[in-house]
Amino acid sequence: MEKIKVGFIGCGNMGGALAKAVSKSGICEILLTDVDTDKANALAVSTGGKTVSLEKIAFTAKYIFLGVKPQMMADLINSIKDLLKSREDKFILVTMAAGIKIASFNDMLDAKLPMIRIMPNTPVAVGEGMILYAPCRAITKEDEIEFADILKFAGRLDKLAEELIDAGCSISGCGPAFVYMFAESMAKAGEELGLSGEKAIEYAAQTLLGAAKLMLTSGKTPETLRVEVCSPKGSTIEGVMSLQNSDFDKNVNHALKASYKRTKELGK
C-alpha cells in the first residue's frame, strides 16, 4: 500500500512532536521543511522522514501541517498559495495557528481549500496529547477517519465546533503550563518539608498522572473525586480549605480567561 505523504512546514516543538507521532503510525511518508535546516534534518533522523523544499511539500503532500507562528502565517500562505491552487489532486491543509479562523485562511488563500484546524498540546510528544479539531465543510467523514488514523499515536482527538476551539485551547493548549506550575509549587513545598527535589518532583508528577487517569476512566466528576479524597477533619480537607481561602478557583479562572483573550488577539 502506498504511504500517505504528510508534510510539516515548521519543525518546532509542536510540529516536531506531531511529526514523531505521525511517524509511529507506519502508514505515512514524512516530509519536513524549516527555515532552520539543521532542525529539519535532526527531525528527519528521528522520524525516518525526509528534509525537502517548502515547494515540494506544498505540491505533493496530502496532509500539509502549517506549523509556523500566527504572526508568520500570512507570509507563508502568500508564498505557497499559487502552488496549492494549481494542484488537481486531493490534499488537506492542517493549521495549528492559535486564533486564526478557517475563514481567515480562505481570505489569505483567495480560495476555499480543504482544511482542518487543530489545537494540539505539548503532551502529544509522549502520546498523551489532547488535540481539538474543527474541519471545514469540504472534509468528508472518510477524511476524518484517515486523519484520526495518522494521529492515533499523538493522543486523544476531539471534534469541536470552530467557534469553541479558542475556549478549548485555553484549557488543553495552555493548561499544561498551569499544571506544571502547580507541580512545581507542590515540589517546592515538598522540599521545604524535607524531601529531596528529585523525589518531590516524582511524587507530584505521578500524583497528577494518576489523578488525571482516574478522572478520565472513573466516570466521576472532579468534584466527586475531590470529596472522596477528603475525610472529615482530615489532612486533605485542611489543605483544600486553604486553597479555597486563597481564591484558588478565582485565580485559575483568571488565568484561563487571560489566555483566551490573548488567543483572540493573535487571530486579529
Residue pairs with C-beta under 8 A, 6 or more apart in sequence:
1 27
3 27
3 28
3 29
4 27
4 28
4 29
4 62
4 63
4 146
4 150
5 28
5 29
5 31
5 60
5 61
5 62
5 63
6 19
6 22
6 28
6 29
6 30
6 31
6 61
6 62
6 63
6 65
6 150
7 31
7 32
7 33
7 52
7 56
7 57
7 58
7 60
7 61
7 63
7 64
7 65
8 15
8 16
8 18
8 19
8 30
8 31
8 32
8 33
8 43
8 57
8 65
8 67
9 15
9 33
9 34
9 54
9 57
9 58
9 64
9 65
9 66
9 67
9 68
9 76
10 33
10 34
10 65
10 66
10 67
10 68
11 19
11 32
11 33
11 34
11 36
11 39
11 40
11 43
11 67
12 34
12 39
12 67
13 122
13 125
14 67
14 96
14 120
14 122
14 124
15 34
15 65
15 67
15 96
16 39
16 43
17 120
17 122
17 124
17 125
17 129
17 154
18 65
18 67
18 96
18 120
18 124
18 151
18 154
19 30
19 32
19 43
19 47
19 49
19 65
20 43
20 46
20 47
20 125
21 124
21 125
21 127
21 129
21 151
21 153
21 154
21 155
22 28
22 30
22 47
22 150
22 151
22 153
22 154
23 30
23 47
23 48
23 49
24 153
25 149
25 150
25 151
25 152
25 153
27 149
27 150
28 150
29 49
29 50
30 44
30 47
30 48
30 49
30 50
31 49
31 50
31 52
31 56
31 57
31 60
31 61
32 40
32 43
32 44
32 47
32 49
32 50
32 51
32 52
33 40
33 51
33 52
33 53
33 54
33 56
33 57
34 40
34 43
37 51
40 51
41 51
43 49
44 50
44 51
54 79
54 80
55 80
55 83
57 64
58 64
58 80
58 83
58 84
59 83
59 86
59 87
61 91
62 89
62 90
62 91
62 92
63 91
63 92
63 94
63 147
63 150
64 91
64 92
64 93
64 94
65 94
65 96
66 73
66 76
66 77
66 93
66 94
66 95
66 96
66 97
67 96
68 76
68 97
69 97
70 97
70 98
70 99
70 100
70 266
70 267
71 266
73 95
73 97
73 100
73 108
74 108
77 105
77 108
77 109
78 108
81 108
81 109
81 110
81 111
84 91
84 93
84 109
84 111
84 113
85 109
85 110
85 111
85 113
90 114
91 113
91 114
92 114
92 115
92 116
92 139
92 143
92 147
93 105
93 113
93 114
93 115
93 116
94 115
94 116
94 117
94 118
94 147
95 102
95 105
95 115
95 116
95 117
95 118
96 117
96 118
96 119
96 120
97 266
98 119
98 166
98 169
98 173
98 263
98 266
98 267
99 166
99 263
99 264
99 265
99 266
99 267
99 268
100 266
100 267
101 117
101 162
101 267
102 115
102 117
102 134
102 136
102 162
104 267
105 113
105 115
106 112
106 113
112 136
112 138
113 138
114 136
114 138
114 139
114 143
115 135
115 136
115 138
115 139
116 133
116 134
116 135
116 136
116 139
116 147
117 133
117 134
117 135
117 136
117 162
117 165
118 131
118 132
118 133
118 134
119 131
119 132
119 133
119 165
119 168
119 169
119 172
119 173
120 129
120 130
120 131
120 132
120 154
120 155
120 173
121 129
121 130
121 131
121 172
121 173
121 175
121 176
122 129
122 176
123 129
123 130
123 155
123 176
124 131
124 154
124 155
127 153
127 154
127 155
128 155
128 156
129 154
129 155
129 156
130 155
130 156
130 158
130 172
131 151
131 154
131 155
131 156
131 157
131 158
132 157
132 158
132 160
132 165
132 168
132 169
132 172
132 173
133 147
133 157
133 158
133 159
133 160
134 159
134 160
134 161
134 162
134 165
135 143
135 144
135 159
144 159
148 157
151 157
158 168
160 168
166 260
166 263
166 264
166 267
167 260
169 259
169 260
169 263
170 256
170 257
170 259
170 260
170 263
171 256
174 255
174 256
174 259
178 252
178 255
179 208
182 208
183 201
183 204
183 205
183 208
186 200
186 203
186 204
186 207
187 197
187 200
187 201
187 203
187 204
188 200
189 200
190 199
190 200
190 203
190 204
191 197
191 200
195 203
211 225
214 225
215 222
215 225
218 225
220 228
226 240
229 236
230 236
230 237
230 240
231 237
